[in-house]
Amino acid sequence: MNVLSLLLKILGAGAVLLAIVTFVLNVRGIRLKSIPQQYMMPLGLSLVLLAICFGAVDFLTSQRDSTTLLRDRDRMKQNDVNIVGPSVGGSVVGSIITGQSIRDVTIYQGDPPEVRQRKLERAKQMIAAEVIGNIEAIDARIGYVKVVTTLDEFNDIFDEELAKMRRKIAPAAEDVAASAYRRLIAEQRVGSLRHALNSSPLRAEFGEPLVAVLAEAGSDSDAIRMFYDQLAEVTRATESLLSELSDLTKEESHRDSIWKDHDVRSVQLAADTLQNRSEAAHVAGLYVLNTLAISQSQVSHRLVSLNYLCPQRLVDEATIKKLMSKNIRQLDDLLVRRKNLLRERQDLIRKEIDTHEDPTEIKPGDTWNEVVGKAISLRQLGRTTEALPAFDKYRQIFSSTDPTAEQYANTAQAFTQQLKSLGRTGGIYIYQVREEGTGAEAGLQVGDIMRHLRCTGFLYSQTGPMRPPAI
């Protein structure tokens, strides 16, 4: 259009110029050879009229361009309204809310009443779109959880086939392999679930700004605050479930069936709690839609597509109260289950502690190095009062086969009692010295304790009864 306008201006200017030249020639009596004198004046008038026509066409073209530009701007503004959440065709559509969208609906002091009302209605539509979007996300997340927590039947079949193969190829490694396989599958489940949940995020970041708009306009915002509070509860319940599943993958494989049953019921409790919190958020969302005066026709096509949350339609306030009361009773039952599981867990831990075998306890069948090792370990752990009788047990058990057992026990007990003053943690016990050896020449005696040994090579040989070289 810019090229056409320029061409029209050039033609109009040319016509005006030719008309002026024609009038000047006519006034001066100058006659063009090919144009008779009587045609000069009409020719000039024709050129003027032609210039006027070119100008009129240019003016009309410019006006049409201006009208098109304004219409396009209006359409862009209307499209922006549709994006952030008002109704399209009478239904609440999904929203893409940004910081600019929030600023567009923020009510400022001095806004005329009609502007305030328009911003309020727009904010309500944005909130409705956010609520519907979050309800759909919650429904999808429930589906992900159900898939991950109900794969046991298939995995049991696969486990059995894999176990048959392991028994055939490597029977001794079956238990280790089975434990590793189960842990791998469990870790993959948790990772897959977290990835799936991230694909359907809960949007709560614009809740407070939109609530503030309603509060500024004098509208009741309590229902909306309750919905976003319930949304936070869903997030916490989700993290609790993921934590329980992660802990389950880290538990020791040797746990007995009682512990395993307890862990499975803990995961199930977390899943049931998430279901309860999700249903509470759903009901709170329906209540918000009611308070915003959203009609059934605006949201029916979105609610009817839900797979796990009920009801799948807007309901009246009496029904919402019944659903809320039912949800609260279920939550109370879940809290009782949680309390019982915690008490059961404490009992299992206490039982484990009571039946746990102390690795430093000396048993009748222990070898000489096991007895000495346990006695030294007790001393290193700071359990000196237990280390002293442990060394004495070495004398009791091995004195019949080791003539130096009594002297070793006495020396070890005395050394243990003086450790702090000596500033040592242990040493090498001399239980035999050859009469003509270098040790005797150096003045070593049986019962001495060497703090350290400097040599380029050291050979420890045992020709008599086994005796502890350490103390």
N, C-alpha and C positions, 0 to 999 in steps of 0.2 A: 504493500500500500504506500510506502514511502516513495518508491520509484514513480508510481502513477501520479502522486501529488506533485512531485518535482516536474514531471513532464507537462502536467496541466499548467503549472506556473510559468514554465518556459513558453508554451504556446500562447498563453494569455498575454504575457509581456510582449511577444512578437507581434500579436494582433494589434495591441495598443500602439506599438511603435510604427507599424505600417499605416495605421489610421492617422496618426499625427503627420507622417510624411505626406500622405495623400491630401490632408487638409491644407498643409503649407503649400504644396505645389498648386493646388486649386486657387488659393488666395493670390499667389504671385502670377497666376496665369500661365504657369509652365505646363505644357501639354506633353503627356507621354505619347510616343508615336503609336503604340498599339492600343491605347485606351482613349476613346473619344472624350471630349470635355464634359459632356452631359452625364457621363458615368462616374466621374471622379468623386462627387459628393456621395452618391449611393454606395460606392465602394468603401469609402471611409466609414460610413455609418454601419455597413455590414461587418467591417473589421472590429468596430467597437462592440457590436452585439456579440460577435464571436468571442471576444475577450471576456465579456460579461458571462457568457455561457461556460467558458473554461473555469472562471472564478467560482461560479455556482456549483459546478461539478466537484471542484476541489473542496469547497466548503462542506458539501454533503458527505464526501468521502471522509473528511476529518471527523465529522460528527459521528459517523458510524463506527469509526475506530475507537473514539472515546467511549461510546456506549458499550462496545464489546469489552473494553478494558475494565470498565466498572462492573459489568456482569461477571467477568471472570474473577474479579476480586471478591465479589459477593459469594460466588460459588466456592472459592477457597476458604472463606470464613465459615461457610455452612459445612464444608467438609471437615474443617477442624472441630466444629461442634460435634459432628457425628463420630469422629475418632475417639473423643474423650468420654463418650458414654451416654448421650441422650438417646431417646428412642428413635428407631428407624422402622417405619412400617408398623408402629405400635408395639414393638418388642424391645426389650432391654438387650443391647448388644454388648459384646466384650469391650473392654476399655484398655487404652494405652495411656496411662496417666503419667504425666511428667511434672517437673517443677513448674513449668510454664502453665500447665493446665490448672494447677493449684492456685497460682497467682491470678489466673483469669477469673476464678470464682471467689477469690478473697473479697470480702465485703469491707469497704473502706468508709471511714467517716466522711459524710458529705455525699455518698452515693444517693441518687434519687430513689424513691420508693419502687418505681418500676424496674430500675437496675438491680436493686437489692433482691427483688422477687425473682428476677430472671436468673441471677447468680445462685440463689437458693435452690430453684428448681433444677438447675444444671448440676449443682453439687449433689442433690438427692439422686439424680440419675447416675452420676459417677459412683456414688456409694452403692447403689443397687447393682451396678455392673461389677464392682469389686466383690460384693457379697456373693453374687452368683458364681463369679470366677473362682473364688476360694472354696465354695461348696463343691464345685466340680473337681477341684484339685484334691480336696479331702477324700472324695469318693474314689478317685483314681488311686490315691495312696493306700486306701484300705485294700483295694484289689491287689496292689503289689505285695502288701504284707501277707495277705491270704495265700498268694501263690508261693511265697517263700516258706511259709510255716505249714504248708500242707503237701509237701513233696515227699513225706516219709515213706508212703506206700511204694512209690516208684524206686526210691533209693534202697529200701529194704530188699527188693527183688534184685537190684543191681549188686548190692552188697553180697548177697548169697552167691550169685554167679561168680563174683570176684573171689570170694572165699574159697569156692571149690577149686578154682584155678591155683590159688596160693597153696592149698593143701596138697595139690598134685605136684607143684614145682618146688616149693620150699616150705615144708611144714613148720620148721622151727621159726621161720620169720613171719608166720601168719599173724600173730598178735600185733607185732610192731607195724606191719604193713597195713593191717586193718585200722589201727589207731591213726596212722598217718593219713590214710585215705579219708577217713571220716573227718579229720581236722581240716584237710584241704577242701572238702566239699562244704563244710560249715563256713570256712573263711570266704569261699567263693559266694555263698549265699548272702553273707553280710555285705560284701562288696557290691554285689548285684543289686541288693535292696537299696543301699544308700544311693547308688547311681540312679536307680529308678525314681526314688523320692526326690532327688534333685531335679529330675525332669518335670516334676509337677510341684513347683515351689508354692508355699503359702505367702501371699502378699499382704503385708501388714504395715509397710513403711508409710503409706499415705493415709492410714486410718486417723491418726491424730489431727493432721491438717484439715481433713474433711469434716471431722467432728467439730473442730474449732469454727468452721464456717457456719455450721448449723447453730452452734451456741451463740455466735455473733448475731445471727438472724433471729434469735429468741426461740428456736425450735428445740424440742426435747431430743437430747442426744444420748440418754442413758442406755437405750436399747443397742445403739451402735457400739458404745463402749463395752457393753457386756459381750457383744459378738467378738470384738477384737481380744478381749480377755480370754474368751474360750479358745480363740485361735492360738493364743500363746500357750494354753494348756495342751492343745494338740501337739504343738512343737515340743514341749517338755516330755509328753508321753512317748513321742516318737524317739527322742534321744534316749529315753529310759529303755525302750525296747531294743534299740541298736546296741546299747551298753550291755544288756543281758545276753544278747546273741554273741557279742564279741567275747564276753567272759566265758560263755559256754565253749567257745573254740579253744580257750586257753587252759581249760581244766585238765588235770592230770588224767591220763588214760586208765590208770589203775584204780580209779574211784569205784567203789562198789555200787550195786544197783540202787541202794537207798539214796546215795548222793546224786546219782544220775536222775532218778525220779524227781528228786527235789529241784534239780536244775531245770528240768523240762517244765515242771509246774511253775517255776519262777518266770520262764519265758512266756508261758501261756498266760500268766497273770498280767505281764506287761502288755501282751497283745490284746487281751480283753480290756485293759485300762485304756489303751489307745482307741479301741472301738467305742468305748463309753464316752471318752472326751470328744471324739469325732462326731458322735450323734448329738452331744450337747451343743457343739458349735453349729451343727446343721439346724437344729431347732431354734437356736438364737438367731441364725441367719434368716429363717422364715419369719421370725418375729420382727426383725428389722424391715423386711420387705413389706410387712403389714403396716408398720408405722410410717413408712414412706409412701403409702397409698399406691403401691405397685399392684396392677391388676393381674388376674390369673392369666389372661391372654398374653401379657407381656413376657411372662417367664415360663409358661407351661411347657414350651418346646425344649427348654433347658433342663427343667426339673425332671421331666418324664424320661430323660436319657440317663438318669442316675442308675447305677447298678447295685449299690449296696446300702445307700442311705435312704431312709423312709421317714416321713411320707414324701412322695414324689410330686407334690403339688402344694399350693398355698392352703393353709388351714386357718380356722378362726382362733380367736384368743383362748377360748375354753379348751380346745384341743391342744394348743401349745402348752397351757398350764399342766394338763394331764401328762403330756410327754416329758415335761421338765421334772415333774414329781417322780415319774417312773425312772428317769435317768438318775435322779438323786438317790433313790432306793438302791439302784444297781451299784452306784458308786460306794454307798455304805457297805454293801456286800463285798465289794472289791477290797475295801480297806480292812475288813475283817479277815479276808483271805491273806492279805499282805501281812497283817499282824501275826497270824498263825504261821506263815512261812518264815517270818523272822524268828519266832520262838523256836520253830523246828530247826532252823539253821544253827541257832545258838546251842541247842541240845546236841546236834551232830558234831559241832566243833568241840564241845565239852567232852563228848564221848571219844573223839579222836585224841584229845589231849590225855585223857585218862588211860587209854589203851596204847598210847604211843610208847615205843621202846626207846630208852635212852641209849644212843650209840656208844656212850662211854661206860655203860654198865658191863662189868667183868663177869663172864659166864664160865662155868666149870670146864667147858670144852675149848676155851681159848688157848691159842698157842702162846709161847713165851713172848714173841714180838707183838702180838695183839694186846697182851696184858700190859707190857711196858708202854706201847703206843697209847693205850687208853689212859694210863696213869699220867703220862706226860701231857696229853691233851687236856685232862682235867686241870693240871697245873697251869697250862697256857691260857685256859679259859678263866683263870682266877678262882677256880674252885679248889683252893688249897686244902681245906679241911677234908675234902673227898679224895684228893690226890694221895694224901699220906696213907690211909688204909689201902688204897689201890696198890701202892708199892709193897705194902705188907702182904697183900694177897699173892704177889709174885713169889715171896719167900715161902708162903704156905703151899703153893701149888708145885713149885719146881725145886724145893730144897732137896728132895730125894734124888734128883737127877743132876743137879748143879750144886757142887759144894760151895760155890761163891755166892749163892743166892741170898744167904742171910746177910753177908757183908754188903752186897749190892743194895739190898732193901734198906739197910740202916743208913748207908751213905746217901742214897737217893732221898730218904726222908729228911736227913739233916740238911742236905743241899737245898731241898725244896723250902724248908723253913727259913733259910738264910738268903734266898734269892734277891730280895729287895736290897739288903745291905751289900751284897756282892755286885749288884748291878748286872747280873747275867740272866740269860734265859735258858741255858743248857750247856752241855759240854760232852766230851768223849770220856767214857769211864774205862779206867785201866783195871782189867780183871786178871791179868797175868803178865809177869815180867820175866823174861829169860835171864838166867843168872849171868851169863857171859855176853849178853846182847848189849846193843848200844843204849837201850832204854835203861838198863841197870846202871851202866856207866854214867848216864845222865842223872841218876838219882831217882828214877821213877819207881813207885811202889804200888802194889795192888791196893785199889781203893782210891787212887789219885784221880782227879778230874782235869783233863786238858781243856783249856779254854779255846785254843785254836791250834792248828797244825800247819807248819810251813814245810813244804817239801816239793820236789819236782816230780815225785812219783810215790804212790802209796799202795801197798799191797796188803789186803786184809785176808788172812787165811784162817781157817777154822779146822783144827785137828782134834779138838775135844768136844765136849757138850756145847750146844748152841747157847750163847750168852749174849745179852744186849750190849752193843758197843756204845749206845747213847744213854744219857741219864737226864 
